[in-house]
Amino acid sequence: MPTNTGMTPERYRQLNELFAAACERSGEARAAFLDEACAGDDALRSAVEDLLAADQKSRGLLEKPLAALASTVPGSQIGPYRIETKLGEGGMGVVFRAMDTRLNRPVAIKFLPGDLADAPARRRFQREAQMASSLNHPHILTVYDADEFEGRQYLVTEFVDGGTLRDWANAERRTWRQIVELLVGVADGLATAHAAGILHRDIKPENILITRSGYAKLADFGLAKLAEDPAPREETGTLTEGRTRPGMVIGTIAYMSPEQASGKPLDARSDVFSFGVMLYEVLAGRKPFAASTDLKLLQTIVHGTPQPLEDGTPPALRAVVEKALEKDPADRYQSMREMVVDLRRLARQSAEAPAPRMQRQARALKRAAAALIMLVLVAGSAFIYFHSARPASPAPLEYTALTSFADSATSPALSPDGRMLTFIRGTETFEGPGEIYVKILPDGEPVQLTHDGVHKMSPVFAPGGDRIVYSVVGNARDWDTWTVPVLGGEPSRLLANASALTWIGTGRGGRPRVLFSEWGEGTHLSIITSTENRSEPRTVYAPPSPRGMAHRSYLSPDRKQMLVVEMEGGWRPCRLVAFEGGAAGKPVGPSPAQCTNAAWSPDGKWMYLSVNTGNGYHIWRQKFPDGAPEQVTFGATEEEGIAFAPDGRSFVTSVGTRVSTLWVHDSRGERQITSEGYASLPSFSGDGKKLYYLLRSVANRRYVSGELWATNLETGQKERLLSDFLMEHYSISPDGNRIVFAAIDDTGHTPVWLATLDGRTAPRRLSTINATRTFFGANGDVYFLGGESETQTFVYRVREDGSGLQKAIENLISYFYDVSPDAKSLAVFDGRGAQVYSTDGGSLINVCTICGAAGGENRGTTPPAVRWSPDGKFLYLNDRTAAGQQYAIPLPPGRNLPPLPPSGIRSQADATALPGARVIHEARAFIGPNPSVYAFPRVTTQRNIYRVSLP
Amino acid sequence: MATSAQEVTELLNQWARGNQTAGEKVLPLIYGELRRIARRSMNRQDPSHTLQTTALVHEAYMRLTGDSGRHWQNRAHFFGVAAKAMRHVLVDYARARATDKRGGPHKPLRLEDAGVISGDRLAEVIALDDALTALSKLHARQSQVVELRFFGGCSVEETAETLKISPETVMRDWRAARAWLYRELERRDADEHRNDA
């Protein structure tokens, strides 16, 4: 190619000038121009033409910066779909969970891999979309949409929240009946597809998605083809604009039919075979055809005979599977329809009762739901009585405090004789900066053993009780085991790349053996056992996914089982794995849930787990081997970490309570206003002399609601207002006398009320719609955000006398931040970003895409992302990308917005570039009369170690 | 001996002025910080954390220099440095990933896993870096335009501001550079495969 070899800067410039000029002309004019400009210099002319040709072809090259590729990450938006989490990644693309903001429903979006932009791949993708969408069947994943975003094609399908068939099969021991009942629907769907002339060609457990309610759906028609099409040759690698791509594997070998494996033409009976393989695997727990290499596997499929299914499977079902797995298509079921008929028949016959397992699960959950909690803190003493009313005998759990730090203590462990306690004094329950302490029980003073401030986790005692061993968490994968003597001394490193280490007795040679987590490739963390200096290593458990991390392990007292704490993308349920044998094990405890700690009762009969099922971490337990999970601790506190006393009558755990104390920052500096409980939503009176706020005695996870209090900032006097109400949100009128609020009633509803602060008139309810934010407008109007469900909320307007209720903004709005003092602008968030809506004119202006405050905002401890100062002179913005930062932006007189960049504020630089903009380095600042005076909550979870005595 | 925030700022400034040695000193720090941030986001309990490349660079910059960007004389200064840093980090990273197929026991965290870059773009990044270096010898400004837009994620306006040229010039440079790079990448790819045969 002449263009690029032997080029000099001068020649390049010349080439560029010609290129630019040629670009401005077309057709004949271009040719004429080139004739003249290149006069005789053929090499130059062909170079320019080459570049012009390249210009055409290079349209897709570098079209989007790398950042945009990475921008298909959670939080970004593609058309009406807001990306939430990444669900998985495979050869055919990445799948995300997203929210369709128009219809407010969760969807799954699958993206074609970025550089598979070549025409054959696009065609294949489009074909998948067309085929899947033409099928309308309850057991086939519904396709909603197919489109393109920034050059990448994507497919939008219904979102299934229960995982794949493989997850379902692994979650619990399933009976044949459950399996058949689940899969007969899929078989029916497949039969429907065949009837429409469509073959799936990639039937496997990963392509069957199961909803939470146990409904199976067939997905991923990515390799499907119309039965009449000639075998497409484009599946193998093609050259894309000069660059080769690796050949793609067609289907997954293990599930291929013999004719597929031999490259022969396929028909519906090939899908029958693959379905049979899948059915066999779920029933037997292993694949019918297995081999050490791909080639041998293909041969086994064509020639090998699978082992017959176990006796647990009725003969009729075994016959169905065998017929599906016949080598010769002529001997198989001639259609999926025939197989469906047989499956249905055998499901009907048989007097077997439905799986007992399901019922037990339901009972355990009901027990948990029926429990009542009473937390009584006896001042001065360290006892908490915990009363839970269960259908069985109400057994109070006794809590004894073992530490009482004002900061936090986590990760407790006991010495083998139970007489000493070790823990980390630090705020993190996973890993974080902290120091190792030891304390002699019951009353000794805690002694600090380390003084280095590095990140640590998982301290345990060595078998002799003379040393404490803990993990030091460094950068990347420098997670090492260190040791420090109980009596004090220099810590030293014991073992590199070993974390959460525990001793597990002696091996065959009489040498002590340890169990720990070790980093492998990438982010793969496996459980290994070896001697103390790593000889005779054996991998006990390796997470199946390359991104799986088994962070902690707990060996059972009889050394036969192991509980594993693992993370992949987030914490997963704990897993029970046999210590020998290398099996994958099964999840235990409630699910879905996050499990971060586990322990065995000393008699080996119970598995105890620290689990979060959505309401914070609590202790659960499950009887080994076959019990159902039951919750042990409840309530507004959190419990993480479990270590049993040797007599099994109690365990120690770290108990946390969330505390939010309110502070004020003004010319005098910072001072504390409240010291106990959970304070939220502070606001100043117009003259800045009073501070209002909501106060709740214990933080409730879901609601902000609390009592309304006011404190006089000069005298320090406090009083409770409107004591008949518990409020979720409130706003005080500019004249300081009226208040509009969302009050929570006994049924959990939050209607809007209006009242006067002097109590002279009776409070009035303005609307019954559940509201989460309320504000005063102008001229006797009230605005609020409300709706029937949490995901379907609108901004409403109503008059102060309760009349004239109507929507103020037609679209669904997720958050309502503020109303400007002149009530002409409403600051909201509608899925695209922070917007300001003008009440006269009805336009929505995109103000800020970096504004927001995840988490804290809903609990009332961070101010809304966009709001005005009471005098209308400032606009305050909370920056969610720069931790701990807000901007105070002066407003031109009479305007509610500063001069904004064309598509709003998209970066910190945009914000600070606005005239007069000022940065406030406190994300939680609720600003008062001017930006120098503000109130802010300090939120902490205070944790201390407690001993919990079992009844 | 830890590098203080001030020293880091100075190194970055020097690097922006063309001092390669300063760049070599500050690069490992940036890379380390990026890895730390990525690891943190991997270990977070909430997997829905956004991790955009430019935000990543910004955060890394802030953490290293303790500076929220107020001292940049203008945004241009920052963008130029950030784009260069991003390019170097990603290319270094891509080269390292390309050469280790098996990997030893202590491999750094994969940026792909943190969503910073998708795995199939890594090879492209290396080829592009080589081609871009070749282009910079022929037309430095065009190479800078590509660096800012592609590695730095800058818009046309931001690129124009950084290089102190008009947006039209940016577009012309971009188009010409793109065509030339396309040919160059094609040629390199063909060369590679000729050697394989």
Interface residues (C-beta under 8 A of the other chain):
Chain A: M1 T3 N4 M7 T8 P9 Y12 R13 N16 F19 A20 C23 D50 L51 L52 A54 D55 K57 S58 L61 L62 P65 L66 A67 A68 L69 A70 S71 V73 P74 G75 S76 E84 T85 K86 V94 P113 G114 D115 E241 G242 R243 T244 F430 E431 N475 A476 R477 D478 N497 W519 G520 E521 G522 T523 R547 M567 G569 G570 W571 Q594 T881 A882 Q885 S907 Q908 A909 T912 A913 V919
Chain B: G32 R35 R36 R39 M42 N43 R44 Q45 D46 P47 S48 H49 T50 L51 Q52 T53 T54 A55 H58 M62 S68 G69 R70 R75 F78 M86 L90 G103 P105 H106 K107 P108 L109 R110 D113 G115 V116 I117 S118 D120 R121 E124 V125 L128 A134 K137 L138 H139 V146 R149 F150 F151 G152 G153 C154 R172 R175 A176 R178 A179 W180 L181 Y182 R183 E184 L185 E186 R187 D189 A190 H193
